[in-house]
Amino acid sequence: MRRRTRSLIGTIVMLAFIIVYAPLAMALADSRISQTPAPVQAVLYALLGIAWIFPLMPLISWMGRNDGSDDAANGPPQPR
C-alpha cells in the first residue's frame, strides 16, 4: 500500500478515534475528576490530554512507513 493511501486511512481512523475519545474524556473529567483535590486534578487532566496518543502510536508509525518495503522485492531503486 502506498504511503499516501496509508496516510488517508490513518487520518480517518484518527479522527474517528478522537471523536469517540474526546466526549468520553470530558464525561470522565466532569463526573469523577472534578471531585478530587486541585493537584490531583492537574495531573489527571494532563494524563487525559496526552492519553489519546498512546493507542494511536502504532497507527502513526504505520502511516509514516516508507514505500521502500515493497521496493526490496523489485531490486535497487532506479535513478530518476
Backbone atoms as SQL, in Angstrom:
CREATE TABLE atoms (id INTEGER PRIMARY KEY, chain TEXT, resi INTEGER, resn TEXT, atom TEXT, x REAL, y REAL, z REAL);
INSERT INTO atoms VALUES
  (1, 'A', 1, 'MET', 'N', 0.852, -1.169, 0.000),
  (2, 'A', 1, 'MET', 'CA', 0.000, 0.000, 0.000),
  (3, 'A', 1, 'MET', 'C', 0.901, 1.235, 0.000),
  (4, 'A', 2, 'ARG', 'N', 0.528, 2.209, -0.780),
  (5, 'A', 2, 'ARG', 'CA', 1.318, 3.431, -0.875),
  (6, 'A', 2, 'ARG', 'C', 1.170, 4.269, 0.391),
  (7, 'A', 3, 'ARG', 'N', 2.201, 5.046, 0.663),
  (8, 'A', 3, 'ARG', 'CA', 2.205, 5.888, 1.863),
  (9, 'A', 3, 'ARG', 'C', 1.041, 6.884, 1.834),
  (10, 'A', 4, 'ARG', 'N', 0.733, 7.378, 0.689),
  (11, 'A', 4, 'ARG', 'CA', -0.361, 8.348, 0.570),
  (12, 'A', 4, 'ARG', 'C', -1.695, 7.718, 0.973),
  (13, 'A', 5, 'THR', 'N', -1.924, 6.482, 0.561),
  (14, 'A', 5, 'THR', 'CA', -3.156, 5.777, 0.922),
  (15, 'A', 5, 'THR', 'C', -3.182, 5.483, 2.415),
  (16, 'A', 6, 'ARG', 'N', -2.034, 5.054, 2.966),
  (17, 'A', 6, 'ARG', 'CA', -1.964, 4.800, 4.411),
  (18, 'A', 6, 'ARG', 'C', -2.247, 6.064, 5.193),
  (19, 'A', 7, 'SER', 'N', -1.752, 7.196, 4.714),
  (20, 'A', 7, 'SER', 'CA', -1.993, 8.465, 5.403),
  (21, 'A', 7, 'SER', 'C', -3.472, 8.830, 5.397),
  (22, 'A', 8, 'LEU', 'N', -4.133, 8.609, 4.289),
  (23, 'A', 8, 'LEU', 'CA', -5.567, 8.894, 4.209),
  (24, 'A', 8, 'LEU', 'C', -6.345, 8.008, 5.179),
  (25, 'A', 9, 'ILE', 'N', -6.073, 6.706, 5.146),
  (26, 'A', 9, 'ILE', 'CA', -6.773, 5.772, 6.032),
  (27, 'A', 9, 'ILE', 'C', -6.476, 6.108, 7.494),
  (28, 'A', 10, 'GLY', 'N', -5.207, 6.365, 7.801),
  (29, 'A', 10, 'GLY', 'CA', -4.824, 6.687, 9.168),
  (30, 'A', 10, 'GLY', 'C', -5.471, 7.961, 9.676),
  (31, 'A', 11, 'THR', 'N', -5.573, 8.954, 8.824),
  (32, 'A', 11, 'THR', 'CA', -6.209, 10.211, 9.216),
  (33, 'A', 11, 'THR', 'C', -7.683, 9.994, 9.549),
  (34, 'A', 12, 'ILE', 'N', -8.362, 9.212, 8.754),
  (35, 'A', 12, 'ILE', 'CA', -9.774, 8.928, 9.003),
  (36, 'A', 12, 'ILE', 'C', -9.941, 8.158, 10.314),
  (37, 'A', 13, 'VAL', 'N', -9.075, 7.165, 10.544),
  (38, 'A', 13, 'VAL', 'CA', -9.147, 6.388, 11.788),
  (39, 'A', 13, 'VAL', 'C', -8.843, 7.278, 12.996),
  (40, 'A', 14, 'MET', 'N', -7.842, 8.157, 12.876),
  (41, 'A', 14, 'MET', 'CA', -7.519, 9.058, 13.983),
  (42, 'A', 14, 'MET', 'C', -8.676, 9.985, 14.312),
  (43, 'A', 15, 'LEU', 'N', -9.289, 10.548, 13.292),
  (44, 'A', 15, 'LEU', 'CA', -10.429, 11.434, 13.531),
  (45, 'A', 15, 'LEU', 'C', -11.572, 10.689, 14.207),
  (46, 'A', 16, 'ALA', 'N', -11.854, 9.472, 13.751),
  (47, 'A', 16, 'ALA', 'CA', -12.918, 8.672, 14.370),
  (48, 'A', 16, 'ALA', 'C', -12.589, 8.375, 15.835),
  (49, 'A', 17, 'PHE', 'N', -11.337, 8.018, 16.112),
  (50, 'A', 17, 'PHE', 'CA', -10.928, 7.728, 17.481),
  (51, 'A', 17, 'PHE', 'C', -11.091, 8.955, 18.366),
  (52, 'A', 18, 'ILE', 'N', -10.653, 10.101, 17.891),
  (53, 'A', 18, 'ILE', 'CA', -10.719, 11.319, 18.698),
  (54, 'A', 18, 'ILE', 'C', -12.163, 11.762, 18.903),
  (55, 'A', 19, 'ILE', 'N', -13.008, 11.540, 17.910),
  (56, 'A', 19, 'ILE', 'CA', -14.428, 11.885, 18.053),
  (57, 'A', 19, 'ILE', 'C', -15.072, 11.047, 19.155),
  (58, 'A', 20, 'VAL', 'N', -14.601, 9.826, 19.334),
  (59, 'A', 20, 'VAL', 'CA', -15.117, 8.972, 20.410),
  (60, 'A', 20, 'VAL', 'C', -14.411, 9.284, 21.733),
  (61, 'A', 21, 'TYR', 'N', -13.088, 9.454, 21.694),
  (62, 'A', 21, 'TYR', 'CA', -12.297, 9.657, 22.907),
  (63, 'A', 21, 'TYR', 'C', -12.634, 10.971, 23.610),
  (64, 'A', 22, 'ALA', 'N', -12.757, 12.040, 22.880),
  (65, 'A', 22, 'ALA', 'CA', -12.950, 13.358, 23.492),
  (66, 'A', 22, 'ALA', 'C', -14.202, 13.420, 24.373),
  (67, 'A', 23, 'PRO', 'N', -15.376, 12.990, 23.897),
  (68, 'A', 23, 'PRO', 'CA', -16.544, 13.035, 24.794),
  (69, 'A', 23, 'PRO', 'C', -16.399, 12.106, 26.007),
  (70, 'A', 24, 'LEU', 'N', -15.752, 10.961, 25.821),
  (71, 'A', 24, 'LEU', 'CA', -15.541, 10.065, 26.962),
  (72, 'A', 24, 'LEU', 'C', -14.623, 10.711, 27.995),
  (73, 'A', 25, 'ALA', 'N', -13.563, 11.345, 27.548),
  (74, 'A', 25, 'ALA', 'CA', -12.645, 12.021, 28.465),
  (75, 'A', 25, 'ALA', 'C', -13.339, 13.186, 29.172),
  (76, 'A', 26, 'MET', 'N', -14.161, 13.930, 28.432),
  (77, 'A', 26, 'MET', 'CA', -14.891, 15.040, 29.048),
  (78, 'A', 26, 'MET', 'C', -15.899, 14.545, 30.078),
  (79, 'A', 27, 'ALA', 'N', -16.580, 13.442, 29.781),
  (80, 'A', 27, 'ALA', 'CA', -17.545, 12.887, 30.730),
  (81, 'A', 27, 'ALA', 'C', -16.832, 12.406, 31.994),
  (82, 'A', 28, 'LEU', 'N', -15.692, 11.747, 31.826),
  (83, 'A', 28, 'LEU', 'CA', -14.910, 11.300, 32.980),
  (84, 'A', 28, 'LEU', 'C', -14.452, 12.486, 33.802),
  (85, 'A', 29, 'ALA', 'N', -13.962, 13.507, 33.145),
  (86, 'A', 29, 'ALA', 'CA', -13.485, 14.695, 33.850),
  (87, 'A', 29, 'ALA', 'C', -14.618, 15.385, 34.597),
  (88, 'A', 30, 'ASP', 'N', -15.771, 15.435, 33.985),
  (89, 'A', 30, 'ASP', 'CA', -16.911, 16.117, 34.617),
  (90, 'A', 30, 'ASP', 'C', -17.452, 15.328, 35.797),
  (91, 'A', 31, 'SER', 'N', -17.449, 14.012, 35.703),
  (92, 'A', 31, 'SER', 'CA', -18.081, 13.225, 36.761),
  (93, 'A', 31, 'SER', 'C', -17.134, 12.866, 37.898),
  (94, 'A', 32, 'ARG', 'N', -15.918, 12.483, 37.603),
  (95, 'A', 32, 'ARG', 'CA', -15.018, 11.959, 38.638),
  (96, 'A', 32, 'ARG', 'C', -13.907, 12.931, 39.033),
  (97, 'A', 33, 'ILE', 'N', -13.266, 13.501, 38.051),
  (98, 'A', 33, 'ILE', 'CA', -12.076, 14.306, 38.331),
  (99, 'A', 33, 'ILE', 'C', -12.429, 15.596, 39.061),
  (100, 'A', 34, 'SER', 'N', -13.587, 16.149, 38.792),
  (101, 'A', 34, 'SER', 'CA', -13.956, 17.423, 39.422),
  (102, 'A', 34, 'SER', 'C', -14.138, 17.296, 40.932),
  (103, 'A', 35, 'GLN', 'N', -14.226, 16.078, 41.442),
  (104, 'A', 35, 'GLN', 'CA', -14.420, 15.859, 42.879),
  (105, 'A', 35, 'GLN', 'C', -13.107, 15.623, 43.624),
  (106, 'A', 36, 'THR', 'N', -11.994, 15.664, 42.921),
  (107, 'A', 36, 'THR', 'CA', -10.695, 15.406, 43.541),
  (108, 'A', 36, 'THR', 'C', -10.010, 16.727, 43.894),
  (109, 'A', 37, 'PRO', 'N', -8.986, 16.679, 44.736),
  (110, 'A', 37, 'PRO', 'CA', -8.237, 17.908, 45.069),
  (111, 'A', 37, 'PRO', 'C', -7.552, 18.502, 43.830),
  (112, 'A', 38, 'ALA', 'N', -7.276, 19.778, 43.889),
  (113, 'A', 38, 'ALA', 'CA', -6.725, 20.509, 42.738),
  (114, 'A', 38, 'ALA', 'C', -5.416, 19.929, 42.188),
  (115, 'A', 39, 'PRO', 'N', -4.449, 19.558, 43.019),
  (116, 'A', 39, 'PRO', 'CA', -3.208, 18.995, 42.438),
  (117, 'A', 39, 'PRO', 'C', -3.459, 17.679, 41.696),
  (118, 'A', 40, 'VAL', 'N', -4.351, 16.868, 42.228),
  (119, 'A', 40, 'VAL', 'CA', -4.699, 15.609, 41.570),
  (120, 'A', 40, 'VAL', 'C', -5.413, 15.906, 40.251),
  (121, 'A', 41, 'GLN', 'N', -6.286, 16.893, 40.257),
  (122, 'A', 41, 'GLN', 'CA', -6.981, 17.288, 39.030),
  (123, 'A', 41, 'GLN', 'C', -5.991, 17.680, 37.945),
  (124, 'A', 42, 'ALA', 'N', -4.984, 18.453, 38.306),
  (125, 'A', 42, 'ALA', 'CA', -3.996, 18.906, 37.323),
  (126, 'A', 42, 'ALA', 'C', -3.293, 17.716, 36.674),
  (127, 'A', 43, 'VAL', 'N', -2.900, 16.743, 37.483),
  (128, 'A', 43, 'VAL', 'CA', -2.220, 15.562, 36.958),
  (129, 'A', 43, 'VAL', 'C', -3.167, 14.751, 36.071),
  (130, 'A', 44, 'LEU', 'N', -4.389, 14.555, 36.529),
  (131, 'A', 44, 'LEU', 'CA', -5.341, 13.758, 35.762),
  (132, 'A', 44, 'LEU', 'C', -5.726, 14.431, 34.441),
  (133, 'A', 45, 'TYR', 'N', -5.898, 15.737, 34.457),
  (134, 'A', 45, 'TYR', 'CA', -6.204, 16.449, 33.207),
  (135, 'A', 45, 'TYR', 'C', -5.035, 16.337, 32.219),
  (136, 'A', 46, 'ALA', 'N', -3.818, 16.421, 32.741),
  (137, 'A', 46, 'ALA', 'CA', -2.647, 16.269, 31.862),
  (138, 'A', 46, 'ALA', 'C', -2.602, 14.864, 31.269),
  (139, 'A', 47, 'LEU', 'N', -2.867, 13.861, 32.094),
  (140, 'A', 47, 'LEU', 'CA', -2.877, 12.482, 31.595),
  (141, 'A', 47, 'LEU', 'C', -3.969, 12.266, 30.549),
  (142, 'A', 48, 'LEU', 'N', -5.155, 12.777, 30.812),
  (143, 'A', 48, 'LEU', 'CA', -6.229, 12.659, 29.819),
  (144, 'A', 48, 'LEU', 'C', -5.891, 13.405, 28.534),
  (145, 'A', 49, 'GLY', 'N', -5.164, 14.495, 28.668),
  (146, 'A', 49, 'GLY', 'CA', -4.803, 15.284, 27.495),
  (147, 'A', 49, 'GLY', 'C', -3.819, 14.601, 26.570),
  (148, 'A', 50, 'ILE', 'N', -2.972, 13.724, 27.128),
  (149, 'A', 50, 'ILE', 'CA', -1.999, 13.046, 26.277),
  (150, 'A', 50, 'ILE', 'C', -2.295, 11.558, 26.102),
  (151, 'A', 51, 'ALA', 'N', -3.263, 11.023, 26.810),
  (152, 'A', 51, 'ALA', 'CA', -3.547, 9.582, 26.764),
  (153, 'A', 51, 'ALA', 'C', -3.991, 9.117, 25.386),
  (154, 'A', 52, 'TRP', 'N', -4.576, 9.972, 24.592),
  (155, 'A', 52, 'TRP', 'CA', -5.049, 9.557, 23.264),
  (156, 'A', 52, 'TRP', 'C', -3.900, 9.212, 22.331),
  (157, 'A', 53, 'ILE', 'N', -2.709, 9.704, 22.643),
  (158, 'A', 53, 'ILE', 'CA', -1.565, 9.469, 21.768),
  (159, 'A', 53, 'ILE', 'C', -1.135, 8.004, 21.790),
  (160, 'A', 54, 'PHE', 'N', -1.148, 7.380, 22.975),
  (161, 'A', 54, 'PHE', 'CA', -0.601, 6.031, 23.112),
  (162, 'A', 54, 'PHE', 'C', -1.328, 4.976, 22.289),
  (163, 'A', 55, 'PRO', 'N', -2.656, 4.946, 22.233),
  (164, 'A', 55, 'PRO', 'CA', -3.288, 3.958, 21.360),
  (165, 'A', 55, 'PRO', 'C', -3.061, 4.239, 19.872),
  (166, 'A', 56, 'LEU', 'N', -2.766, 5.492, 19.535),
  (167, 'A', 56, 'LEU', 'CA', -2.596, 5.844, 18.129),
  (168, 'A', 56, 'LEU', 'C', -1.141, 5.756, 17.655),
  (169, 'A', 57, 'MET', 'N', -0.195, 5.509, 18.552),
  (170, 'A', 57, 'MET', 'CA', 1.210, 5.438, 18.145),
  (171, 'A', 57, 'MET', 'C', 1.479, 4.360, 17.091),
  (172, 'A', 58, 'PRO', 'N', 0.936, 3.143, 17.208),
  (173, 'A', 58, 'PRO', 'CA', 1.169, 2.161, 16.146),
  (174, 'A', 58, 'PRO', 'C', 0.586, 2.610, 14.796),
  (175, 'A', 59, 'LEU', 'N', -0.553, 3.268, 14.846),
  (176, 'A', 59, 'LEU', 'CA', -1.167, 3.761, 13.611),
  (177, 'A', 59, 'LEU', 'C', -0.293, 4.840, 12.973),
  (178, 'A', 60, 'ILE', 'N', 0.210, 5.752, 13.775),
  (179, 'A', 60, 'ILE', 'CA', 1.065, 6.815, 13.254),
  (180, 'A', 60, 'ILE', 'C', 2.346, 6.224, 12.670),
  (181, 'A', 61, 'SER', 'N', 2.892, 5.229, 13.344),
  (182, 'A', 61, 'SER', 'CA', 4.087, 4.556, 12.827),
  (183, 'A', 61, 'SER', 'C', 3.799, 3.877, 11.492),
  (184, 'A', 62, 'TRP', 'N', 2.659, 3.223, 11.395),
  (185, 'A', 62, 'TRP', 'CA', 2.266, 2.554, 10.153),
  (186, 'A', 62, 'TRP', 'C', 2.084, 3.566, 9.022),
  (187, 'A', 63, 'MET', 'N', 1.490, 4.707, 9.348),
  (188, 'A', 63, 'MET', 'CA', 1.265, 5.731, 8.334),
  (189, 'A', 63, 'MET', 'C', 2.582, 6.294, 7.799),
  (190, 'A', 64, 'GLY', 'N', 3.590, 6.395, 8.656),
  (191, 'A', 64, 'GLY', 'CA', 4.847, 7.012, 8.264),
  (192, 'A', 64, 'GLY', 'C', 5.847, 6.062, 7.636),
  (193, 'A', 65, 'ARG', 'N', 5.496, 4.798, 7.539),
  (194, 'A', 65, 'ARG', 'CA', 6.409, 3.811, 6.961),
  (195, 'A', 65, 'ARG', 'C', 6.709, 4.155, 5.506),
  (196, 'A', 66, 'ASN', 'N', 7.943, 3.940, 5.093),
  (197, 'A', 66, 'ASN', 'CA', 8.340, 4.216, 3.711),
  (198, 'A', 66, 'ASN', 'C', 7.711, 3.216, 2.755),
  (199, 'A', 67, 'ASP', 'N', 7.546, 3.642, 1.519),
  (200, 'A', 67, 'ASP', 'CA', 7.081, 2.738, 0.468),
  (201, 'A', 67, 'ASP', 'C', 8.184, 1.774, 0.073),
  (202, 'A', 68, 'GLY', 'N', 9.404, 1.986, 0.549),
  (203, 'A', 68, 'GLY', 'CA', 10.564, 1.186, 0.189),
  (204, 'A', 68, 'GLY', 'C', 10.455, -0.272, 0.578),
  (205, 'A', 69, 'SER', 'N', 9.535, -0.635, 1.469),
  (206, 'A', 69, 'SER', 'CA', 9.404, -2.035, 1.861),
  (207, 'A', 69, 'SER', 'C', 8.995, -2.899, 0.671),
  (208, 'A', 70, 'ASP', 'N', 8.268, -2.332, -0.271),
  (209, 'A', 70, 'ASP', 'CA', 7.875, -3.063, -1.472),
  (210, 'A', 70, 'ASP', 'C', 9.000, -3.071, -2.511),
  (211, 'A', 71, 'ASP', 'N', 9.914, -2.102, -2.427),
  (212, 'A', 71, 'ASP', 'CA', 10.993, -1.982, -3.404),
  (213, 'A', 71, 'ASP', 'C', 12.046, -3.072, -3.241),
  (214, 'A', 72, 'ALA', 'N', 12.157, -3.663, -2.064),
  (215, 'A', 72, 'ALA', 'CA', 13.174, -4.685, -1.841),
  (216, 'A', 72, 'ALA', 'C', 12.975, -5.873, -2.773),
  (217, 'A', 73, 'ALA', 'N', 11.757, -6.204, -3.103),
  (218, 'A', 73, 'ALA', 'CA', 11.465, -7.322, -3.998),
  (219, 'A', 73, 'ALA', 'C', 11.731, -6.941, -5.464),
  (220, 'A', 74, 'ASN', 'N', 11.741, -5.653, -5.752),
  (221, 'A', 74, 'ASN', 'CA', 11.899, -5.195, -7.137),
  (222, 'A', 74, 'ASN', 'C', 13.331, -4.822, -7.482),
  (223, 'A', 75, 'GLY', 'N', 14.257, -4.964, -6.538),
  (224, 'A', 75, 'GLY', 'CA', 15.643, -4.623, -6.814),
  (225, 'A', 75, 'GLY', 'C', 15.964, -3.231, -6.324),
  (226, 'A', 76, 'PRO', 'N', 17.186, -2.749, -6.646),
  (227, 'A', 76, 'PRO', 'CA', 17.596, -1.423, -6.168),
  (228, 'A', 76, 'PRO', 'C', 16.784, -0.332, -6.854),
  (229, 'A', 77, 'PRO', 'N', 16.644, 0.813, -6.171),
  (230, 'A', 77, 'PRO', 'CA', 15.896, 1.924, -6.776),
  (231, 'A', 77, 'PRO', 'C', 16.595, 2.442, -8.024),
  (232, 'A', 78, 'GLN', 'N', 15.808, 2.821, -8.984),
  (233, 'A', 78, 'GLN', 'CA', 16.316, 3.346, -10.246),
  (234, 'A', 78, 'GLN', 'C', 16.440, 4.857, -10.167),
  (235, 'A', 79, 'PRO', 'N', 17.489, 5.439, -10.776),
  (236, 'A', 79, 'PRO', 'CA', 17.615, 6.902, -10.786),
  (237, 'A', 79, 'PRO', 'C', 16.491, 7.514, -11.631),
  (238, 'A', 80, 'ARG', 'N', 16.091, 8.705, -11.236),
  (239, 'A', 80, 'ARG', 'CA', 15.005, 9.371, -11.963),
  (240, 'A', 80, 'ARG', 'C', 15.527, 10.485, -12.815);
